[in-house]
Amino acid sequence: MHDHDREAIEAALRSACERCGLGGVLRASEEIAAVCRSANDAVDHPAWDEAAARLSAMDLSDIAGLIRVGTARFHLLNKAEQLNIIRVNRQRERHSEHGPARPESIDEAMERLRDAGFTPERVAGLLEQLDIQPTLTAHPTETRRRTVLEKQTDIADCVVRLRDEDLTARERRETRERLDRVVSMLLVTDEVRAERLGVPDEVGNGIYFLSTTIWETVPRLMRDIVWAARRAFGEEQAAIVANDLPALLRYRSWIGGDRDGNPNVTAVVTRETLDRMGEAARALWDGELGRLRHVLSASSRRVDLGNEIDEAVERDMVWIRAGGHLSQRRYEPLRLRLAQMRVRLREDETYSGSQLLADLLMIRRSLHHAGLDHVAEHGLLCDAIVRARVFGLHLATLDIRQHSGIHNAAVAELLALGGVHEAFGSLDEDARLSILRQELATARPLMPLGAELSSQTSELLATMGVVRDAVRREPDSVRAWIISMTHHRSDMLGVLLLLKEAGMYRPGSGPRPASSALQVVPLFETVDDLDRAPSLCDELLSDPIYRVHLDAVSGGRPEQEIMLGYSDSNKDGGFLMANVALARAQRLIAEVFERHGVALRYFHGRGG
C-alpha cells in the first residue's frame, strides 16, 4: 500500500473518530491490535489472553464502538489497497510502453496473437466471434449498502487527489477536510440495512451498477483493444482490427425475471423491472446525446456533410421542438439530428435501440463524408456507438427463469381446456412428444375465450404476455426463457407450446416462415441431468419441430444456449463428482452440437 494513501486515510479516521466521540475506542482498538501483533502468530502466546481480558473488561457500548471503528478501518484500508493496485498497474503500463506488454493485459493478449501468426484480418475475425454476456443476479454477493459504496468512492477521489503535488496549500487542506467529513459520515452510517431488500430494491441495485461503473467501463475496454492493436500491428494495420468493433460484451440480468422459487417475482414485478431499465437507459442516452450535441458542431457552410443527414432531419421535422433549434442550428444538421433523437427518446415509445444505433452510424457516415475521419472513429461518438451496441435502450437483457414443473402443469391445463387430452401429465414421454409436436405444427390457440385458469397458470401466461409486449418494443429486452430442472425433451417443447399460446412462436405456413422470439434454454442442474444432457441435446437437435424454432430464433444460423448449474450439482453430488460430471457433460454436449452443425453457447451458472 502506498505510504501517502495510508497516512491520509489513517489521519482522516483519527480526526473523524475524535469528532464522533470514538477517539477512546480507536485508541483502545489500536492498543489491543498491538498486543495481538506481539504474539507473532504463536498459538499459545500470553498476548492472546491479555487481549481477551481487555475485551472482556469493556462494556457493550464500547464493544459496539470497537466494531464500528474496526469495520470502518477495514473498508478504508481495503479501498486504499484497491487504489494501490490501480497505481501499480499504471506504473507497469508506463514501464511497458517501450518493452514487453504488461502481464495479463489486453496488450499482452494482442501481442501473443501476433506472435502466433495471426494477421490483423484474422484478429478482426476472432473479435467478431466474441460475445461475452455477464449476468447480474439477485444473490447478495454485494452486501454493502449503496450509500456506503458511494462514500467509499468519494474517499477514493480524495485520496487520489491528495497525491497531486501541484495542489496549492488551500486545495490540499480543502481536500483533507472533505475526506474527514466523508469518513465521519461513514462512521455514523448503518452498515446493515434496516430490512431485507425486496425485488424492487434489488432491481435498483442492478440498475445502479449498470448505469455507473459498467456504463463507463465498456467503452474504455474497446479503446484498450484499439490501443493494443496499434501497439501490436502498427497504426495502419490496426485500423483493420479496430474498424467497427462488434459488441464484445452484452449484459444480462436475472433480477426481476428469476421466478423459480421466488413468489415475489410476479408478472407485475417483471413489467416494472423492464420499464425501470428502459427508463434508466433513456435517461443515460439523453445525457450522452446532449454531450454529443455540444461537441458535434460542424456547419454545412464549412464542410460537406452529405445529403443523407439533411434528408433525415427534413423527414423527421416533427421531432424538432420549439425553442430556437431550427433557426439557430439550421446550418448544423448533426446537432439538429441529435436534438430530434433526444425528443424521440422522451416522447416516442416506438424509438428502439436499433434505430438509435442507425442514427449514430448515420452521423458517423456524415463525418466521414466531410473528411473528419478522426472525429468519426474516436472520442465521444465512438463511445456512443459502442454503448448503443452493448446497452441499446434496454440496458441489460432480462432473462426469465421458471421451473419445469410449473410449465408442465400449465401445458396440461391448456391441453385439457383445448380438448386435446384430459391428463397430459400422466402420459409417458413418447405420448407427450406426440401431442406437443401435433400442437406445435398448427397455429390454433388452445385456450378458449373467457376460459378460467388456475392462479399458477394465469400468472405464468401473464408473465409471457409482459415478455411478448417487451420484445415487440425492444427485441433485446428479453432473449431467453430458462427452464430449471430440465429433465426431458418434452420440457423444452412444452415451453415452446406456451410461447405459441402467448404469441411468441408461430409455425411456418405456406410461404410464411416460422417466427420465434425467445431462446428456450435448458438448465441442467443435478448430476443425473448432466449425465443425460448429451443424449437429450442429440434428441432435441434431431427433432424437426424444434429445429424449426431454432432456425427461426437464430435468424437461419442455428445457435442454442445451454445452461449448466454449479451450486445444485455440488449439493447433489459433492464438489468432486459435480465437477467431473460438469466437465464430461460440456465435452460430450459440444461433440453433439458439432455433429449437428449448430452453434453452442454455454451459460455457466457458477457465480462470481
C-alpha positions as CSV (number, residue, x, y, z in Angstrom):
1,M,0.0,0.0,0.0
2,H,1.3,3.5,-0.8
3,D,2.5,5.3,2.3
4,H,0.9,8.6,1.4
5,D,-2.5,6.9,0.9
6,R,-2.3,5.1,4.2
7,E,-1.3,8.2,6.0
8,A,-4.1,10.2,4.5
9,I,-6.7,7.5,5.5
10,E,-5.3,7.0,9.0
11,A,-5.3,10.7,9.6
12,A,-8.9,11.1,8.4
13,L,-10.0,8.1,10.5
14,R,-8.4,9.6,13.7
15,S,-10.0,13.0,13.0
16,A,-13.4,11.5,12.3
17,C,-13.3,9.3,15.5
18,E,-12.4,12.3,17.7
19,R,-15.3,14.3,16.1
20,C,-17.7,11.4,16.6
21,G,-16.8,10.7,20.2
22,L,-14.9,7.5,19.3
23,G,-11.4,8.6,19.9
24,G,-11.0,6.5,23.1
25,V,-12.4,3.5,21.2
26,L,-9.9,4.0,18.4
27,R,-7.0,4.1,20.8
28,A,-8.3,1.0,22.6
29,S,-8.5,-0.9,19.3
30,E,-5.0,0.1,18.4
31,E,-3.7,-1.0,21.7
32,I,-5.4,-4.4,21.5
33,A,-4.2,-4.8,17.9
34,A,-0.6,-4.1,19.1
35,V,-0.9,-6.7,21.8
36,C,-2.2,-9.3,19.3
37,R,0.7,-8.5,16.9
38,S,3.2,-9.1,19.7
39,A,2.1,-12.8,19.7
40,N,3.7,-13.1,16.3
41,D,1.2,-15.8,15.2
42,A,2.2,-18.1,18.1
43,V,-0.9,-20.0,19.2
44,D,-0.1,-20.3,22.9
45,H,1.4,-16.8,23.4
46,P,0.1,-15.0,26.6
47,A,-0.7,-11.9,24.5
48,W,-3.9,-13.6,23.4
49,D,-5.0,-13.9,27.0
50,E,-4.2,-10.3,27.6
51,A,-6.2,-9.1,24.5
52,A,-9.1,-11.3,25.6
53,A,-9.0,-9.9,29.1
54,R,-9.1,-6.3,27.8
55,L,-12.1,-7.1,25.6
56,S,-13.9,-8.8,28.5
57,A,-13.5,-5.6,30.6
58,M,-15.2,-3.4,28.0
59,D,-18.9,-2.7,28.2
60,L,-21.4,-3.4,25.4
61,S,-21.4,0.1,24.0
62,D,-17.6,0.2,23.8
63,I,-17.5,-3.2,22.1
64,A,-20.1,-1.8,19.6
65,G,-17.9,1.2,19.1
66,L,-14.9,-1.1,18.6
67,I,-16.8,-3.0,15.9
68,R,-17.8,0.3,14.2
69,V,-14.3,1.6,14.1
70,G,-12.8,-1.7,13.0
71,T,-15.3,-2.0,10.2
72,A,-14.7,1.5,9.0
73,R,-10.9,0.9,9.1
74,F,-11.3,-2.3,7.2
75,H,-13.3,-0.6,4.5
76,L,-10.8,2.3,4.3
77,L,-7.8,0.1,4.1
78,N,-9.5,-2.1,1.6
79,K,-10.2,1.0,-0.6
80,A,-6.5,2.1,-0.2
81,E,-5.4,-1.4,-1.3
82,Q,-7.6,-1.1,-4.4
83,L,-6.1,2.3,-5.2
84,N,-2.7,0.8,-4.8
85,I,-3.5,-2.0,-7.3
86,I,-4.6,0.7,-9.8
87,R,-1.4,2.7,-9.1
88,V,0.8,-0.4,-9.6
89,N,-0.9,-1.3,-12.8
90,R,-0.5,2.2,-14.1
91,Q,3.2,2.0,-13.2
92,R,3.6,-1.3,-15.1
93,E,1.7,0.2,-18.0
94,R,4.2,3.1,-18.2
95,H,7.1,0.8,-17.9
96,S,5.7,-1.4,-20.7
97,E,5.5,1.4,-23.2
98,H,8.9,0.6,-24.6
99,G,9.2,-3.0,-23.6
100,P,7.2,-6.2,-23.1
101,A,3.5,-5.7,-22.5
102,R,2.1,-5.7,-19.0
103,P,1.3,-9.4,-18.0
104,E,-2.4,-10.4,-18.2
105,S,-3.3,-7.2,-20.2
106,I,-5.1,-6.8,-23.5
107,D,-1.8,-5.6,-24.9
108,E,-0.2,-8.9,-24.0
109,A,-3.1,-10.9,-25.5
110,M,-2.8,-9.0,-28.8
111,E,1.0,-9.4,-28.9
112,R,0.6,-13.2,-28.3
113,L,-1.9,-13.4,-31.2
114,R,0.6,-11.5,-33.4
115,D,3.5,-13.8,-32.3
116,A,1.3,-16.8,-33.0
117,G,1.0,-15.7,-36.6
118,F,-2.4,-14.0,-36.5
119,T,-2.9,-11.3,-39.1
120,P,-4.9,-8.2,-38.4
121,E,-7.7,-9.7,-40.5
122,R,-7.7,-12.9,-38.6
123,V,-7.8,-11.0,-35.2
124,A,-10.7,-9.0,-36.5
125,G,-12.5,-12.2,-37.4
126,L,-11.7,-13.6,-33.9
127,L,-13.2,-10.5,-32.3
128,E,-16.3,-10.9,-34.4
129,Q,-16.9,-14.3,-32.8
130,L,-16.6,-13.0,-29.2
131,D,-20.0,-12.4,-27.5
132,I,-19.5,-12.5,-23.7
133,Q,-22.6,-12.0,-21.6
134,P,-22.0,-11.4,-17.9
135,T,-25.2,-11.8,-15.9
136,L,-26.3,-10.0,-12.8
137,T,-28.3,-11.9,-10.3
138,A,-30.2,-11.1,-7.1
139,H,-27.9,-13.2,-4.9
140,P,-26.5,-11.0,-2.1
141,T,-22.9,-11.1,-3.4
142,E,-22.6,-7.3,-2.7
143,T,-23.8,-6.8,0.9
144,R,-22.6,-3.2,1.3
145,R,-25.3,-0.6,1.1
146,R,-25.2,1.8,-1.9
147,T,-24.7,4.7,0.4
148,V,-21.5,3.0,1.8
149,L,-20.3,2.3,-1.7
150,E,-20.8,5.9,-2.7
151,K,-18.9,7.2,0.4
152,Q,-16.0,4.9,-0.4
153,T,-15.9,6.3,-3.9
154,D,-15.8,9.8,-2.5
155,I,-13.0,8.7,-0.2
156,A,-11.0,7.3,-3.1
157,D,-11.4,10.5,-5.0
158,C,-10.0,12.5,-2.1
159,V,-7.0,10.1,-1.6
160,V,-6.1,10.2,-5.3
161,R,-6.4,14.0,-5.3
162,L,-4.0,14.3,-2.3
163,R,-1.3,12.5,-4.4
164,D,-1.2,15.6,-6.7
165,E,2.0,17.5,-6.0
166,D,0.6,20.6,-7.8
167,L,-2.1,21.2,-5.3
168,T,-2.0,24.5,-3.5
169,A,-1.9,24.6,0.3
170,R,-5.6,25.6,0.3
171,E,-6.6,22.9,-2.2
172,R,-4.8,20.3,-0.1
173,R,-6.5,21.5,3.1
174,E,-9.9,21.6,1.5
175,T,-9.4,18.0,0.2
176,R,-8.3,16.7,3.6
177,E,-11.3,18.4,5.2
178,R,-13.6,16.8,2.7
179,L,-12.0,13.5,3.4
180,D,-12.6,14.0,7.1
181,R,-16.3,14.8,6.5
182,V,-16.9,11.7,4.4
183,V,-15.2,9.4,6.9
184,S,-17.2,10.9,9.7
185,M,-20.4,10.2,7.8
186,L,-19.2,6.7,7.1
187,L,-18.7,6.1,10.9
188,V,-22.3,7.2,11.7
189,T,-23.9,5.3,8.8
190,D,-25.6,2.0,9.4
191,E,-23.7,-0.9,7.8
192,V,-26.7,-3.2,7.7
193,R,-30.0,-2.3,6.1
194,A,-33.0,-1.9,8.3
195,E,-34.8,-4.6,6.4
196,R,-34.0,-7.2,3.8
197,L,-34.0,-6.0,0.2
198,G,-37.2,-6.6,-1.8
199,V,-37.2,-7.3,-5.5
200,P,-37.6,-3.6,-6.4
201,D,-34.6,-2.7,-4.3
202,E,-32.6,-5.5,-5.9
203,V,-33.6,-4.1,-9.3
204,G,-32.5,-0.7,-8.3
205,N,-29.1,-2.0,-7.2
206,G,-28.6,-3.8,-10.5
207,I,-29.5,-0.6,-12.4
208,Y,-27.1,1.4,-10.2
209,F,-24.1,-0.8,-11.3
210,L,-25.2,-1.0,-14.9
211,S,-25.7,2.8,-15.2
212,T,-22.5,3.8,-13.4
213,T,-19.4,1.5,-13.4
214,I,-20.4,-0.7,-16.2
215,W,-21.7,2.1,-18.5
216,E,-18.5,4.0,-18.0
217,T,-16.1,1.0,-18.3
218,V,-17.3,-0.8,-21.5
219,P,-16.2,1.9,-24.0
220,R,-12.8,2.0,-22.2
221,L,-12.4,-1.7,-22.8
222,M,-13.0,-1.1,-26.6
223,R,-10.4,1.7,-26.6
224,D,-8.0,-0.7,-24.9
225,I,-8.5,-3.2,-27.8
226,V,-7.8,-0.5,-30.3
227,W,-4.7,0.7,-28.5
228,A,-3.4,-2.9,-28.2
229,A,-3.9,-3.4,-31.9
230,R,-1.9,-0.3,-32.7
231,R,0.9,-1.5,-30.4
232,A,1.0,-4.9,-31.9
233,F,0.4,-4.2,-35.6
234,G,1.1,-0.6,-36.1
235,E,-1.2,2.3,-36.9
236,E,-2.2,1.4,-40.4
237,Q,-2.8,-2.3,-39.8
238,A,-4.5,-1.7,-36.5
239,A,-7.3,0.1,-38.4
240,I,-8.4,-3.4,-39.7
241,V,-8.8,-4.7,-36.2
242,A,-10.4,-1.5,-34.8
243,N,-12.8,-0.9,-37.7
244,D,-16.4,-1.2,-36.4
245,L,-15.8,-3.4,-33.4
246,P,-18.8,-5.6,-32.5
247,A,-20.4,-5.7,-29.1
248,L,-17.9,-8.0,-27.4
249,L,-19.9,-7.6,-24.2
250,R,-23.7,-7.7,-23.7
251,Y,-25.1,-7.6,-20.2
252,R,-27.9,-9.8,-18.8
253,S,-29.8,-9.8,-15.6
254,W,-31.9,-12.2,-13.6
255,I,-33.1,-9.6,-11.2
256,G,-36.9,-9.3,-11.6
257,G,-37.0,-12.2,-14.0
258,D,-35.9,-15.2,-12.0
259,R,-39.2,-16.6,-10.6
260,D,-38.0,-20.1,-9.8
261,G,-38.8,-20.5,-6.1
262,N,-39.3,-16.7,-5.6
263,P,-43.1,-15.9,-5.3
264,N,-42.2,-12.2,-5.1
265,V,-41.2,-12.1,-8.8
266,T,-44.6,-11.7,-10.4
267,A,-45.7,-10.6,-13.9
268,V,-46.2,-7.1,-12.4
269,V,-42.7,-7.1,-11.0
270,T,-41.2,-8.2,-14.3
271,R,-43.1,-5.4,-16.2
272,E,-41.9,-2.8,-13.7
273,T,-38.3,-4.1,-14.0
274,L,-38.3,-3.8,-17.8
275,D,-39.9,-0.4,-17.5
276,R,-37.3,0.8,-15.0
277,M,-34.4,-0.5,-17.0
278,G,-35.8,1.2,-20.1
279,E,-36.2,4.5,-18.3
280,A,-32.7,4.3,-16.9
281,A,-31.3,3.6,-20.4
282,R,-33.2,6.5,-21.9
283,A,-32.0,8.9,-19.2
284,L,-28.4,7.8,-19.8
285,W,-28.8,8.4,-23.5
286,D,-30.4,11.8,-23.0
287,G,-27.2,12.9,-21.3
288,E,-25.0,11.1,-23.8
289,L,-26.7,12.7,-26.8
290,G,-26.6,16.1,-25.1
291,R,-22.8,15.8,-24.8
292,L,-22.5,14.8,-28.4
293,R,-24.7,17.7,-29.4
294,H,-22.3,20.0,-27.6
295,V,-19.3,18.6,-29.5
296,L,-20.5,17.9,-33.0
297,S,-20.9,21.5,-34.1
298,A,-19.9,21.0,-37.8
299,S,-21.5,23.5,-40.1
300,S,-22.7,22.7,-43.6
301,R,-21.4,26.1,-44.6
302,R,-17.9,25.0,-43.7
303,V,-17.9,21.3,-44.7
304,D,-19.9,19.0,-46.9
305,L,-21.7,16.6,-44.6
306,G,-23.6,14.9,-47.4
307,N,-27.3,14.7,-48.3
308,E,-28.2,11.7,-46.0
309,I,-28.2,13.7,-42.8
310,D,-30.2,16.6,-44.3
311,E,-32.8,14.3,-45.7
312,A,-33.2,12.5,-42.3
313,V,-33.6,15.8,-40.5
314,E,-36.2,17.0,-43.0
315,R,-38.1,13.7,-42.9
316,D,-38.3,13.8,-39.1
317,M,-39.0,17.5,-38.7
318,V,-42.0,16.6,-36.5
319,W,-39.4,15.8,-33.8
320,I,-38.0,19.3,-33.7
321,R,-39.4,21.2,-30.7
322,A,-39.9,24.9,-30.3
323,G,-37.1,26.9,-28.7
324,G,-34.9,28.1,-31.5
325,H,-33.4,24.7,-32.6
326,L,-34.3,25.1,-36.2
327,S,-33.4,28.8,-36.7
328,Q,-30.2,28.7,-34.6
329,R,-29.0,25.3,-35.9
330,R,-30.2,25.4,-39.5
331,Y,-26.6,25.0,-40.8
332,E,-25.8,22.4,-38.2
333,P,-27.6,19.2,-39.3
334,L,-25.7,16.9,-36.8
335,R,-27.0,18.9,-33.9
336,L,-30.5,19.0,-35.4
337,R,-30.4,15.2,-35.7
338,L,-29.2,14.8,-32.1
339,A,-32.0,17.1,-30.9
340,Q,-34.5,15.0,-32.8
341,M,-33.1,11.9,-31.2
342,R,-33.4,13.3,-27.7
343,V,-37.0,14.3,-28.3
344,R,-37.8,10.8,-29.6
345,L,-36.1,9.2,-26.6
346,R,-38.5,11.2,-24.3
347,E,-41.7,11.0,-26.4
348,D,-41.6,8.2,-29.0
349,E,-42.3,4.8,-27.5
350,T,-41.5,3.2,-30.9
351,Y,-38.0,4.5,-31.0
352,S,-35.8,1.4,-30.5
353,G,-32.2,0.6,-29.8
354,S,-31.6,-0.4,-33.4
355,Q,-32.9,3.0,-34.6
356,L,-30.7,4.7,-32.1
357,L,-27.7,2.8,-33.4
358,A,-28.7,3.5,-37.0
359,D,-28.9,7.3,-36.3
360,L,-25.4,7.3,-34.7
361,L,-23.9,5.4,-37.6
362,M,-25.5,7.9,-40.0
363,I,-23.9,10.7,-38.1
364,R,-20.6,8.8,-38.4
365,R,-21.0,8.5,-42.1
366,S,-21.7,12.2,-42.4
367,L,-18.4,13.0,-40.6
368,H,-16.6,10.6,-42.9
369,H,-18.2,12.4,-45.9
370,A,-16.8,15.6,-44.5
371,G,-13.3,14.2,-44.2
372,L,-13.4,14.2,-40.4
373,D,-12.4,10.6,-40.0
374,H,-10.6,11.1,-36.7
375,V,-13.8,12.6,-35.2
376,A,-15.9,9.8,-36.7
377,E,-13.8,7.0,-35.3
378,H,-12.6,8.2,-32.0
379,G,-13.9,10.2,-29.0
380,L,-17.5,10.6,-27.8
381,L,-19.2,9.4,-31.0
382,C,-17.2,6.1,-31.0
383,D,-18.0,5.6,-27.3
384,A,-21.7,6.2,-28.0
385,I,-21.7,3.7,-30.9
386,V,-20.1,1.1,-28.6
387,R,-22.8,1.8,-25.9
388,A,-25.6,1.6,-28.4
389,R,-24.4,-1.9,-29.4
390,V,-23.9,-3.1,-25.9
391,F,-26.8,-1.4,-23.9
392,G,-29.3,-0.3,-26.6
393,L,-32.4,1.1,-25.0
394,H,-32.8,-1.8,-22.6
395,L,-29.6,-1.5,-20.6
396,A,-29.4,-5.3,-20.0
397,T,-31.3,-8.2,-21.3
398,L,-33.7,-9.7,-18.7
399,D,-33.7,-13.5,-18.5
400,I,-36.8,-15.2,-17.4
401,R,-36.4,-18.5,-15.4
402,Q,-39.1,-20.8,-14.3
403,H,-39.3,-24.4,-13.0
404,S,-40.2,-27.2,-15.5
405,G,-42.9,-28.4,-13.2
406,I,-44.7,-25.0,-13.5
407,H,-44.5,-25.2,-17.2
408,N,-45.7,-28.8,-17.4
409,A,-48.7,-28.1,-15.2
410,A,-49.7,-25.1,-17.4
411,V,-49.3,-27.2,-20.6
412,A,-51.5,-29.9,-19.1
413,E,-54.2,-27.4,-18.1
414,L,-54.2,-25.7,-21.6
415,L,-54.4,-29.1,-23.4
416,A,-57.4,-30.1,-21.3
417,L,-59.1,-26.7,-21.9
418,G,-58.5,-27.1,-25.6
419,G,-60.0,-30.6,-25.7
420,V,-56.7,-32.3,-26.7
421,H,-56.1,-34.5,-23.7
422,E,-57.5,-34.5,-20.2
423,A,-54.5,-36.0,-18.4
424,F,-51.3,-34.9,-20.2
425,G,-49.3,-35.1,-17.0
426,S,-50.0,-38.9,-16.7
427,L,-48.6,-39.7,-20.2
428,D,-45.2,-41.2,-20.8
429,E,-42.5,-39.2,-22.7
430,D,-43.3,-40.6,-26.2
431,A,-47.0,-39.8,-25.9
432,R,-46.3,-36.3,-24.6
433,L,-43.9,-35.6,-27.5
434,S,-46.5,-36.8,-30.0
435,I,-49.2,-34.4,-28.7
436,L,-46.7,-31.5,-28.4
437,R,-45.5,-31.9,-32.0
438,Q,-49.1,-32.1,-33.2
439,E,-50.0,-28.8,-31.5
440,L,-46.8,-27.0,-32.4
441,A,-47.5,-27.8,-36.1
442,T,-50.7,-25.7,-36.0
443,A,-51.3,-22.1,-35.3
444,R,-54.6,-22.5,-33.5
445,P,-54.6,-21.4,-29.8
446,L,-55.6,-23.9,-27.1
447,M,-57.3,-21.6,-24.6
448,P,-61.0,-20.8,-25.4
449,L,-62.1,-17.2,-24.9
450,G,-63.1,-16.5,-21.3
451,A,-61.7,-19.7,-20.0
452,E,-60.8,-19.8,-16.3
453,L,-57.3,-20.7,-15.4
454,S,-55.6,-21.7,-12.2
455,S,-53.8,-18.9,-10.5
456,Q,-50.4,-20.5,-11.2
457,T,-51.1,-20.9,-14.9
458,S,-52.7,-17.4,-15.1
459,E,-49.6,-15.9,-13.6
460,L,-47.3,-17.8,-16.0
461,L,-49.2,-16.6,-19.0
462,A,-49.4,-13.1,-17.7
463,T,-45.6,-13.1,-17.4
464,M,-45.4,-14.4,-21.0
465,G,-47.7,-11.5,-22.0
466,V,-45.4,-9.0,-20.4
467,V,-42.4,-10.5,-22.2
468,R,-44.2,-10.5,-25.5
469,D,-45.1,-6.8,-25.2
470,A,-41.5,-6.0,-24.2
471,V,-39.8,-7.8,-27.1
472,R,-42.2,-6.2,-29.6
473,R,-41.0,-2.8,-28.4
474,E,-37.3,-3.8,-27.9
475,P,-36.3,-7.2,-29.1
476,D,-33.1,-7.3,-27.0
477,S,-35.0,-6.6,-23.7
478,V,-35.7,-10.3,-23.2
479,R,-33.9,-13.0,-25.3
480,A,-34.0,-16.2,-23.2
481,W,-36.6,-18.3,-21.3
482,I,-34.6,-20.6,-18.9
483,I,-36.1,-23.9,-17.7
484,S,-34.9,-25.0,-14.3
485,M,-34.7,-28.8,-13.8
486,T,-34.9,-29.7,-17.4
487,H,-35.2,-33.5,-17.5
488,H,-36.8,-34.4,-20.8
489,R,-37.3,-33.2,-24.4
490,S,-41.0,-32.6,-23.6
491,D,-39.9,-29.9,-21.1
492,M,-38.4,-27.9,-24.0
493,L,-41.3,-28.5,-26.4
494,G,-43.8,-27.7,-23.7
495,V,-42.3,-24.2,-23.2
496,L,-42.4,-23.8,-27.0
497,L,-46.1,-24.5,-26.9
498,L,-46.6,-21.9,-24.2
499,L,-44.7,-19.4,-26.2
500,K,-47.0,-20.2,-29.2
501,E,-50.0,-19.6,-26.9
502,A,-48.6,-16.3,-25.8
503,G,-47.9,-15.1,-29.4
504,M,-44.1,-15.5,-29.3
505,Y,-43.9,-18.6,-31.5
506,R,-45.6,-19.2,-34.8
507,P,-45.1,-22.3,-37.0
508,G,-44.5,-21.8,-40.7
509,S,-47.4,-21.9,-43.1
510,G,-47.0,-22.0,-46.9
511,P,-44.7,-19.2,-48.0
512,R,-44.8,-17.6,-44.5
513,P,-41.8,-18.8,-42.4
514,A,-41.9,-19.7,-38.8
515,S,-41.1,-17.0,-36.2
516,S,-39.8,-17.3,-32.7
517,A,-39.0,-14.5,-30.3
518,L,-37.0,-16.3,-27.5
519,Q,-34.3,-18.8,-27.0
520,V,-35.6,-21.8,-24.9
521,V,-32.7,-22.6,-22.6
522,P,-32.4,-25.9,-20.7
523,L,-30.8,-25.7,-17.3
524,F,-29.0,-29.0,-16.4
525,E,-28.5,-28.9,-12.6
526,T,-28.3,-32.3,-11.0
527,V,-25.6,-34.9,-11.6
528,D,-28.2,-37.2,-13.3
529,D,-29.4,-34.4,-15.6
530,L,-25.8,-33.6,-16.5
531,D,-25.2,-37.3,-17.4
532,R,-28.4,-37.3,-19.5
533,A,-27.7,-33.9,-21.1
534,P,-25.7,-35.1,-24.2
535,S,-28.4,-37.6,-25.3
536,L,-31.2,-35.1,-24.6
537,C,-29.4,-32.5,-26.7
538,D,-28.9,-35.0,-29.5
539,E,-32.6,-35.9,-29.5
540,L,-33.5,-32.2,-29.4
541,L,-31.4,-31.2,-32.3
542,S,-32.7,-34.2,-34.3
543,D,-36.3,-33.1,-33.7
544,P,-37.7,-31.4,-36.9
545,I,-40.2,-29.3,-34.9
546,Y,-37.5,-28.0,-32.5
547,R,-35.2,-27.3,-35.4
548,V,-37.9,-25.1,-37.0
549,H,-37.9,-22.9,-33.8
550,L,-34.1,-22.9,-33.6
551,D,-33.7,-21.7,-37.2
552,A,-36.4,-19.0,-36.7
553,V,-35.0,-17.7,-33.4
554,S,-31.4,-17.7,-34.7
555,G,-32.1,-16.0,-38.0
556,G,-31.2,-19.0,-40.1
557,R,-27.9,-19.6,-38.3
558,P,-28.9,-22.1,-35.7
559,E,-27.5,-21.5,-32.2
560,Q,-28.6,-23.0,-28.9
561,E,-27.7,-21.9,-25.4
562,I,-27.2,-24.5,-22.7
563,M,-27.1,-23.5,-19.0
564,L,-25.1,-25.6,-16.5
565,G,-25.9,-25.5,-12.8
566,Y,-22.9,-25.4,-10.4
567,S,-24.4,-25.0,-7.0
568,D,-27.1,-27.6,-7.3
569,S,-24.8,-30.2,-8.8
570,N,-22.4,-29.6,-5.9
571,K,-25.2,-30.1,-3.4
572,D,-26.4,-33.1,-5.3
573,G,-23.2,-35.0,-5.8
574,G,-20.4,-33.2,-3.9
575,F,-17.7,-31.0,-5.2
576,L,-15.6,-33.7,-7.0
577,M,-18.4,-35.6,-8.5
578,A,-20.1,-32.5,-9.7
579,N,-17.0,-31.1,-11.4
580,V,-16.3,-34.4,-13.1
581,A,-19.9,-34.5,-14.3
582,L,-19.8,-30.9,-15.5
583,A,-16.5,-31.4,-17.4
584,R,-17.8,-34.6,-19.0
585,A,-21.2,-33.0,-19.9
586,Q,-19.5,-30.0,-21.5
587,R,-17.3,-32.1,-23.7
588,L,-20.0,-34.5,-24.8
589,I,-22.6,-31.8,-25.4
590,A,-20.1,-29.9,-27.6
591,E,-19.5,-33.0,-29.6
592,V,-23.2,-33.4,-30.2
593,F,-23.6,-29.8,-31.4
594,E,-20.6,-30.1,-33.7
595,R,-22.1,-33.2,-35.3
596,H,-25.4,-31.4,-35.9
597,G,-23.8,-28.2,-37.2
598,V,-25.4,-26.0,-34.5
599,A,-23.5,-23.3,-32.7
600,L,-23.3,-23.8,-28.9
601,R,-23.3,-21.2,-26.2
602,Y,-22.6,-22.2,-22.6
603,F,-24.1,-20.3,-19.8
604,H,-22.1,-21.2,-16.7
605,G,-24.2,-20.7,-13.5
606,R,-21.1,-20.7,-11.3
607,G,-21.4,-17.1,-9.9
608,G,-18.5,-14.8,-9.0
